[in-house]
Amino acid sequence: RRDIAGSYFHALMIPRNLLILLGVVLGVSIYKAMGNGAAISGVEWIYTLFAGHGTGYFQVLPFLELLIISGVPLYLLAAFVEQTVNGQSIFVSVRSKKGRRHLVKGILSVSIIFLMVYIIFWLMAGLIGASLFSTGLTIVSFRLMLYAVLMKCLDILVQYLIMLGIYIATRQVTIGFLVLVAGNLLCIIPGNWVAYSPFGLSSLTRISVVEPGIGISAVSAFGIEAAILTLMIAGILMWGYKKILN
């Protein structure tokens, strides 16, 4: 059981998965750069790169972009979790309370590392893209980039934990994935409350970081994602592990 995280690491961090993540980041970055045309400021580049989709309306391309950016790593993680749990269920040693908790901790730790690699790709996209497609980063645009990357990390991690929690409860990874798609669709519903939905909250068009008065505050957006992240991790580690092999 001591090597369970190491075996999960080698199962998830394979070159194919990493190339898929890198391909998503490169594809979206190039698409955003082609749409800008003339040189723009660093703030405009970061805002464009992490714009996402706003609330109360529907635009096909931004919404597809939102689904691809979040959905691809979540799909890879969903396949990893299902394969891992099904494979571990044949071993008697992990059916003990201690073994199940160790199993969940291993899945969580490796999944977080996987998402951190994905976020590093986005950080590099912001840095390199700013030097290639904009007038360069300033202190203001660099802070905006760090905030956007942090929110992207929290957003995807929260969605992953929600999917994992649903999988633990139902043993149906497809249901969890569909719930995430439906959650992201909430952004098209008119209403002020939609702006506080944790799904896709990393979209800068939903946060008043560039244009004051448009969207919720940066602190509120961070607090929502951080609170849900804390509750989900605590719930999975305290209660969810008991049902993971049922």
C-alpha positions in Angstrom: 0.0 0.0 0.0 3.0 2.3 0.5 3.6 2.3 -3.3 0.0 2.9 -4.3 0.5 6.6 -5.1 3.6 5.8 -7.1 1.7 3.2 -9.3 -1.1 5.7 -9.8 1.4 8.3 -10.8 2.8 6.1 -13.5 -0.7 5.1 -14.7 -1.9 8.7 -15.1 1.2 10.7 -16.0 1.8 8.8 -19.3 3.1 10.7 -22.3 -0.2 10.4 -24.2 -2.2 12.1 -21.4 0.4 14.9 -21.1 0.5 15.5 -24.8 -3.3 15.8 -24.9 -3.1 18.4 -22.2 -0.4 20.3 -24.0 -2.3 20.1 -27.2 -5.4 21.7 -25.6 -3.3 24.6 -24.2 -1.4 25.2 -27.5 -4.6 24.9 -29.6 -6.5 27.4 -27.5 -3.6 29.8 -27.2 -3.0 29.8 -30.9 -6.7 30.3 -31.6 -6.8 33.3 -29.2 -3.6 34.8 -30.7 -5.0 34.5 -34.2 -8.2 36.3 -33.2 -6.4 39.3 -31.7 -4.7 40.6 -34.8 -2.7 43.7 -33.9 -0.4 43.8 -30.8 -2.3 44.2 -27.6 -1.3 44.9 -24.0 -0.4 42.2 -21.5 -3.6 42.7 -19.6 -5.7 42.3 -22.7 -3.8 39.1 -23.6 -4.3 37.5 -20.2 -8.0 38.6 -20.2 -8.5 37.2 -23.7 -6.7 33.9 -22.9 -8.7 33.3 -19.7 -12.0 35.0 -20.8 -14.1 31.9 -20.8 -17.9 32.4 -21.0 -20.0 35.0 -19.2 -23.5 34.5 -17.7 -27.0 35.3 -19.0 -26.2 34.6 -22.7 -24.9 31.8 -25.0 -22.0 32.0 -27.5 -21.1 28.8 -29.2 -17.3 29.1 -29.6 -16.6 30.5 -26.1 -18.8 27.8 -24.6 -17.1 25.0 -26.5 -13.8 26.5 -25.5 -14.9 26.4 -21.9 -16.0 22.7 -22.2 -12.7 21.7 -23.9 -10.4 23.4 -21.4 -12.2 21.9 -18.4 -13.6 18.7 -20.0 -10.4 17.2 -21.5 -8.5 16.9 -18.2 -11.7 15.8 -16.4 -12.3 13.1 -19.0 -8.8 11.8 -18.6 -9.2 11.8 -14.8 -12.6 10.1 -15.0 -11.1 7.3 -17.0 -8.2 7.0 -14.6 -10.5 6.8 -11.5 -12.8 4.2 -13.0 -9.9 2.0 -14.1 -8.2 2.4 -10.8 -11.2 1.6 -8.6 -12.3 -1.3 -10.7 -8.8 -2.7 -10.6 -8.3 -2.3 -6.9 -11.7 -3.8 -6.0 -10.3 -7.3 -6.6 -7.8 -7.0 -3.7 -8.9 -7.9 -0.2 -6.2 -5.7 1.4 -7.8 -2.5 0.3 -11.3 -3.4 1.6 -10.3 -2.5 5.1 -11.1 0.9 6.4 -7.4 1.9 6.4 -6.9 0.5 2.9 -9.8 2.3 1.4 -8.7 5.7 2.9 -5.2 5.0 1.5 -6.8 4.3 -1.9 -8.7 7.6 -1.9 -5.7 9.6 -0.7 -3.6 8.1 -3.5 -6.2 9.0 -6.1 -6.5 12.5 -4.8 -2.8 13.2 -4.5 -2.0 11.9 -8.0 -5.0 13.7 -9.5 -3.9 17.0 -8.0 -0.4 16.6 -9.4 -1.9 15.9 -12.8 -4.0 19.1 -12.7 -1.0 21.1 -11.4 0.9 20.0 -14.5 -2.0 21.2 -16.6 -2.1 24.5 -14.8 1.7 24.9 -15.3 1.1 24.6 -19.1 -1.5 27.4 -18.8 1.0 29.5 -16.9 3.6 29.0 -19.6 1.0 29.9 -22.2 0.3 33.2 -20.4 4.0 34.0 -20.1 5.1 33.0 -23.6 2.0 34.3 -25.3 2.5 37.7 -23.6 6.0 38.0 -25.1 4.9 36.8 -28.6 1.4 38.2 -29.0 1.3 41.3 -26.8 3.4 44.2 -25.7 4.6 42.2 -22.7 3.7 41.7 -19.1 3.7 44.5 -16.5 3.2 44.1 -12.8 -0.6 44.5 -13.2 -0.9 42.0 -16.0 1.4 39.5 -14.2 -0.8 39.7 -11.1 -3.8 39.2 -13.3 -2.2 36.1 -14.8 -1.4 34.6 -11.5 -5.0 35.1 -10.3 -6.4 33.7 -13.6 -4.2 30.6 -13.3 -5.1 30.1 -9.6 -8.8 30.3 -10.4 -8.4 27.9 -13.3 -6.8 25.4 -11.0 -9.5 25.8 -8.3 -12.3 25.7 -10.9 -11.2 22.4 -12.5 -10.2 20.8 -9.2 -13.7 21.6 -7.7 -15.4 20.1 -10.8 -13.2 17.0 -10.5 -14.0 16.5 -6.8 -17.7 16.9 -7.6 -17.4 14.3 -10.3 -15.4 12.0 -7.9 -18.0 12.4 -5.2 -20.8 11.4 -7.6 -18.8 8.5 -8.8 -18.2 7.3 -5.2 -22.0 7.6 -4.5 -23.3 6.0 -7.7 -20.3 4.1 -9.2 -21.3 5.7 -12.5 -18.5 8.0 -13.9 -20.7 9.0 -16.8 -23.3 10.5 -14.5 -20.7 12.6 -12.8 -19.4 13.8 -16.1 -22.9 14.7 -17.4 -23.5 16.7 -14.2 -20.4 18.8 -14.9 -21.6 19.5 -18.4 -25.0 20.5 -17.0 -23.4 22.6 -14.4 -21.4 24.5 -17.0 -24.6 25.1 -19.0 -26.0 27.1 -16.0 -24.1 30.1 -17.3 -26.6 30.7 -20.1 -29.5 31.1 -17.6 -30.4 34.8 -16.9 -30.2 35.8 -13.3 -27.7 37.3 -10.9 -27.4 34.1 -8.9 -25.8 32.3 -11.9 -22.7 34.4 -11.5 -21.9 32.6 -8.2 -22.1 29.1 -9.7 -18.8 27.3 -9.1 -18.8 25.7 -12.6 -16.7 27.8 -15.0 -16.1 30.5 -12.4 -12.5 30.9 -13.6 -13.9 32.7 -16.6 -12.6 36.3 -16.2 -15.7 37.6 -18.0 -17.6 36.6 -14.8 -15.2 38.4 -12.5 -14.7 42.2 -12.1 -11.0 42.2 -12.4 -10.6 44.4 -15.5 -14.0 46.2 -15.8 -15.3 47.2 -12.4 -19.0 46.5 -11.9 -19.1 43.6 -14.4 -19.2 40.3 -12.6 -18.6 39.3 -9.0 -15.5 40.4 -7.1 -12.3 38.6 -7.4 -12.3 37.8 -3.6 -15.8 36.4 -3.8 -15.0 34.1 -6.7 -11.9 32.8 -5.0 -13.8 32.3 -1.7 -16.6 30.3 -3.4 -14.2 27.9 -5.1 -12.0 27.6 -2.0 -14.9 26.9 0.3 -16.4 24.2 -2.0 -12.9 22.6 -2.5 -12.4 22.4 1.3 -15.8 20.8 1.9 -15.4 18.3 -0.9 -12.0 17.1 0.2 -13.2 16.9 3.8 -16.3 14.9 2.8 -14.4 12.5 0.5 -11.7 11.8 3.1 -14.1 11.5 6.0 -17.0 9.6 4.5 -16.5 9.0 0.8 -13.8 6.5 1.2 -16.2 4.1 3.0 -18.2 3.6 -0.2 -15.6 3.7 -2.9 -15.4 -0.1 -3.2 -19.1 -0.9 -2.4 
